[in-house]
Structure formats: structure tokens, C-alpha cells
């Protein structure tokens, strides 16, 4: 059962965090509008598209800066408790510092579960809408950039088939200098080539131009040629070069399936996808670590008052975000383990939380 003090602190915890979100989300929107309003007017973007973009932007923005908002909110209201000598009164009544932390941990649990479910189901859809708008309307050659590298694409589409295309055009659903190699027991059995392959959305098939199929025989190869041939391949051309932010737009189950499929295909972007997957779990855990650090730092009454606590809090919060971004990028751009990269900030700041908590108890 929660005591009156528990309910009081928990209410302040959740209330201050909610106010912090409501305060900073409009500020983020205003800053974004001021940066992008000229391009929106130049491209004559329909108002419903802009409104939907800012709905997605709000979710994306809150999710990205969630650690900072949580940390500052805990620093803020705990400092007020300390300045009003409420913490001294609570601890003087015989309540231990560990017991004093209980409502904070309950609050962190509620927030972390909320962020976890958002990351699994809500943020992916918001991320898709947010990035689609940016690449469609706001970036020069955005539709080309959103596909990343679309030349000399070589992919494994299943256990037996490998595809190569010289270049790929997403707009026309066309790939050039196409080849497909089929292997059985590590031996090439046939190879299909075409100067051009085009997706037919009505018939759900592919049209191959200058089609050639070479079937490998024990003594002689069999050649089959045709100026045009329709084949119902079991892959999509878009799979050759998925959008650069594809992992951010997938719910948990779809993301795990997508990573497994890309791993079999030998994708070079596996680390990027794994970083997104691991962050779905690491970010909610950071709620507990940052809460403990915030309470430990701000529970003592200081000469500088709340300003000193906020200065310390802002420095720690931005350090956490800095570590998170640096190690995330390091994993995406190198062979560094994505698992270690994603969890390293939590491990470092977890150690800091334990150290500060021990000092606070004294």
C-alpha cells in the first residue's frame, strides 16, 4: 500500500514530467516551424499533410528527448522539496533514504512501461510519417536519398537465390542490368539475366526485357531467350534498397523478422537495425538510472538553490544523450558491437547512479 507521502511524491513525479512534456513539445514545434516554413510555402504542401506531420513530429520529438525531460522534471520537483526542507522532515521522521526512493521507482516504472509500449507500437508509425514528410517535401532529391545507395545492389533473397542490379529507380519500379543466380547444394543450377526488369502492380508480376536463362547441365548448358518475359518472382524490388529509416518504422515483431531476413541476405546495414532494436529496451531502463541520479543530486539543499541542481542536472542529462548518440553512431558506422554500444551509456551512468546514491544516503 502507498502511504500519503508516497502518493504525494508520485503525484509530483508524474505531474511534473507531464508538464515538462507539455511545455517543451510546443517549443520544439515552434522552432521546427520557423526552420521549415519557407520550404513548406515553396512546395505548397497541403495543410492536412502539415498537421499530420506535426502530430508525428511531437511523438518523435518526445521519444528522442525523453531522458532529458524526465531527468529535468525529477531534478526540478525534488529540488523544490529540498528547498522547502520537506526531504529533511521526511528523513528525520525515521524513513530511510532507500524507503524515500520507493515512489520515485514506482513513477519510473510507470514512465518506462509507457515509453516501452510507445517504442513498440506508436513511435514506429510516427517515425514513418515524420521521415516520409521530410524526404518527400523538405529535402532536395529526398526521394532518391531516402533509398540510400541504389547502384550495384547485390542481395540474397532466400537460401537459394541471389540478385544483382546495376541501378534501381523507385519511382518507375524499374531495375537495370538484372541477374538472378539460383544455387542448389552450393552449385549454380541456372542464371537469369535481363537488361531491365519492371514491376507490374496490376498483375503482381515482373516484366523482364532481353530475357536470358542459362540452365547449367552436366555436359551442356541450355539457353532460353526472349525479348520480353513475365515471371512472378517472390520478392519486391523495394526490398533491394529499403528506405534508410526502415528500422525506425517497424513495430517490434516486424523489426525482428526484418532483421532476420536482412541477416540472411547479407545486408551491410544490420548494425543500424540492431541499434534501433536494442534501444527499444535500453531507453526505458534509463528511466530508472536517471531517476536515481536526479534524486541523489537534488535531494540535498545547496547554497545555490534550485539553480545549482538544475545546472548539474542539465550537464548530466546532455552527457547521457551525447554518449548515447556517439556510441549509437559508432555501432552503425563500424564493426563495434551494437549491443555494447547501446547499453554502454546505461552501464556508465548506472555506476554513477550507485555512487551518487551511496553518497546521498550518508
N, C-alpha and C positions, 0 to 999 in steps of 0.2 A: 504494500500500500504506500502511496505517496503522501508525505507529510505536507503541512501547509507551506513550509519553506521550499520543499521540492517543487510543489505546484507553482509557487511564486517565481522561482528561478527558471523553471521550464517555460513558463509563460513569457518571461522576459527573453529567454533564449530564442524561442520560435518567433515571437513578435518582432524583436529587433532584426532578426535575419530577414523576415518578410518585408519589413520597412526598408531595409538596405537594398533588397531587390527592386522594390517599387521606386526607390529613389534613384538608383543608378541606371535602370533599364531605359527610362525616358531620356536621361543624359546621353546614353550610348546612341539612342535613335536620333537625337538632335545632331550629334556630331557626325553620324553617318549621313544624314540628310544633307548637311552643309557641304560634305565632301562630294556627294554624288548628284546633287540636284541639277547641275548643268548638263551632265550626260543623260539624265532622265528626260530633261526637256528636249535635248537634241535628238534623242531616239524616239521621242513621242510615245513613251511607254504608257499603256492604259492604266488608269488609276486602280482598278481591281488587282492588277499584277503587282503594283507598287505596295498596296495594302497587304496583300498576301506575303510579299517579300519581307515586310517589316514584322509581320506575325512570326515568320520563320526566323528572322534576324534576332528577335527578342529571345526566343528559346535558345538559339545558337550562342548568343552573347552571354546569357546567364550561365549556360553549361560550361562555356570556355573559362569564365572568370569566377566560377563558383567558389574555389578555395579562398580567393581574396575577399569575396563578400562575406563568407562565413567567418573567416578569421577576424575581420574588422568588426563585425557585429558582436562577436563574443568579447573582443577587446573593449568595445565601447560600453556595453552594459555592465561588464564585470568591473571596469574602472569606476563607473558610477557607484556601484555597490561599495567598492573600496573607499572612495572619497566620502561617502556618506557613513563610513565606519560600520556598515551593515555586515561585512565579512568578519570584522573583528568581533562583533556581537555574536555572530553565529558560532565562530570557533571558540569563543570564551564560554559558551553555554555547554561545552563538553563534546561538541560534534567534531570528529576528526576531519582532517583535510580530505582524506580519501572518501569519507561519507559525504562531505560537502560537494564532491565531484559527481555524485550519482545523477542528479538531474541534468547535468551537462552531458553525461554519457547517454542518458535516455534521449535527450534532444539530438545528439549527434547520430544516434541510431535511427531516429525518425527521418532526419535530413538525408542520411546516407541511403536509406531504403528508397526514399523519394528520388534521389539522384540516380540510383541504380536502375530503377524502373524506367525513369526518363531516358537513360542511356540505352536501355534495351529496346524501347518501343517508340518513344516520342521524338527524341533527338535525331534519329536517322531520317525520318520524314522531313523534319525541319531543315536538316543539313542538305538534303537533296534539293528542296525548294530554294534555299538560300544560295547554294552554289550554282544551280541552274540559272537563276536570275543573273548572277554576277557574270557568268561566262557567256550568257546569251546577249545581255544588254550593255554591260559595263566594261568589258574587256575587249580591246582590239584583237580581232581574229580569235575571239573567245571560243567559238565552236571548234576551231582547229586545236587550240591549246587544251581544251577540256579532254581531248582524247590522248594527249601526251604524244609519245613517239608513234607515228603511224607509217613508218617506212621500214622496209626489210624486217617484217614481222614473222617470227618463227614460233609456232606454238604446237604443243602436244594436246590434242583434243580428247583423246581417250587412251586406253592401254595399247592400242594398235596403230593409231593414225596420227600423222604429223603433217602440219600445214605450213606453207610458206607463201607470203605475198610480198611483192616488191613495194606496193603502196596501197593505201586504203582510204576511200572517201566516204565519210559517214553520211553526208547529205544525199548522195546518189546511191548509197548502199552497194558500192562497187569496189572491187579489189582488182589489182593488175598483176600480171605475171604470177598467176596462181599455180601452186603444185600441192598435191596430196600424196603422201607415201604411206602405204599400208604394210605392216610387218606382222609376220606370224612366226613365233619362236625365234625372234631376233633376226629373221631373214626377210628381205624385201620380196613381197609377192606381186604387188602391182604399184604403178605410179600414174597418177592422173595430172595432166598439165593443161593450162588454158591461158591465153593471152589476157583474158578478162573474165571475171565471174561477177554476176549481178543477182541480188536477192529479189525475188518476185513475191511481194507481200500478199497478193491475192491468192496465188496458188500455193504459197508457203514452200516454194522450191527455189533452186538456184539455176540460173541460165549460164552455161559455160560457152564461151566463144573460142573458136580454134581449138576445139577439144581433142586431146590425145590421151589414150590409155595404153600403157605398156604393161602387159602381164608377163611376169618372169616365168619361163618354163625351164625344165631340166636341160633340154637341148636347145630349143629355140624360143625366142620371145614372141608374143602375139601382140600386134599393133592394131589399135582401133582408133579411127579418126573421124571427126565430124566438124563441119563449120559452126554448128550450134547444137548443144545438147542440154536437156533439162534433167537435173538429178536432185532428189530430196535428201540432201545431207542433213545429219543430225547435229548441226551446230549453227550458231548465229554469227554473222560477220562482225557484229558489235562486240562479240566475245574476244575477237582478235586484239582489239585495243579498247578495253573498258575505260570509262572516264576516270581521270586521275584521282577523283574523290569518291570512287565507287564504294570503298570500305565504310566510309562515314555514313552512307545512305542505307545500309543494310541492318535489319534487326538481328538480334543475337544468333538465332538459328540459321538464318540465311547467310550471315557473315561466316559462321563456322563451315558451312557447306561450300561457300565460295572460296575460302582459304584452302580447303582440302582439294577442290577442283583445280585451283591455280597451282597448288603444290605439285599435282600430278602433271600439269602442263609445263612445269619448269619455269614458271614466271619469275622474273627478276625483282618483282615488287612485293614478294612475300613478307619481308621485314616491315614494310609500310602497313600492310594489312594486319600483321600481328600486333603492331604498336596500337592500332585502333582497338583491337580486341582486348588486349591486356588493360588498356586504360579504362575500359568499361568497369573493371573490377577495382583498379588501383585508386581511381578518383573518389569513389565512396569511402574507401578505407582512410583516405587522407582527412576526411571529416573528423574522425576520432583523434588523429595525431595533431591536427591544427587546433582542435578544441582544447586539448590538454596543454599545448604550448601557450595558447591565448590566456587560459585561466592562470597558469603558472606565472606568466609575465605580468598580468594586470591585477592579480589579487592583492598585491601589496600597495599600500598607499605611498606615493612618491612625492617628493618636493615639487617636481614639475607638474604634478597633477595628471589629468587625463591626456594632456598633450604629449607628455613623455611616453606614456604607454602606447598611444596611437602611432607615434614616430617609430618606436621599436616594432610595433605590430606591422606597420606598412613595410618596413625593411625586411622582416622575416617573410611576410606574405609574398612580396615580389621576388625574394630569393628562392622561395619554393617554386614559383611559376617559372623563374629563369632556369633552375635546374631541370624542371620538367620539360621545357621546350628544348634545351640544349641536348639532353640525353635522348629525347624522342627523335630529334633530327639526326643525331649521331647513329642511332639504330637504323633509320631509314636510308641513310646515305653510305653506310659501311657494313662490315660483317659483324659489328658489335651485336651481342645478344639482345633482342627486343625485350625479353622477359626481364633481364637485369636492368636495361635502360629505363623501362617504365617504372619498375619498383625501387630503383636506386634512390630517388628523392624521398620516397616514403621511409626507406631504411635510414637514411641520413637524418631526416627530421624526426623519425621515431626515436633514435638515440638521443637527439636534442631534447625531445619531449620528456624522456625518462630522466635526463639530467636536471632539467628545469623543475620537474615535478618533485624530485628529491630535495632540491634546494628550497622550493616553496613550502614543503612540509616542515622544514626547520624553522 
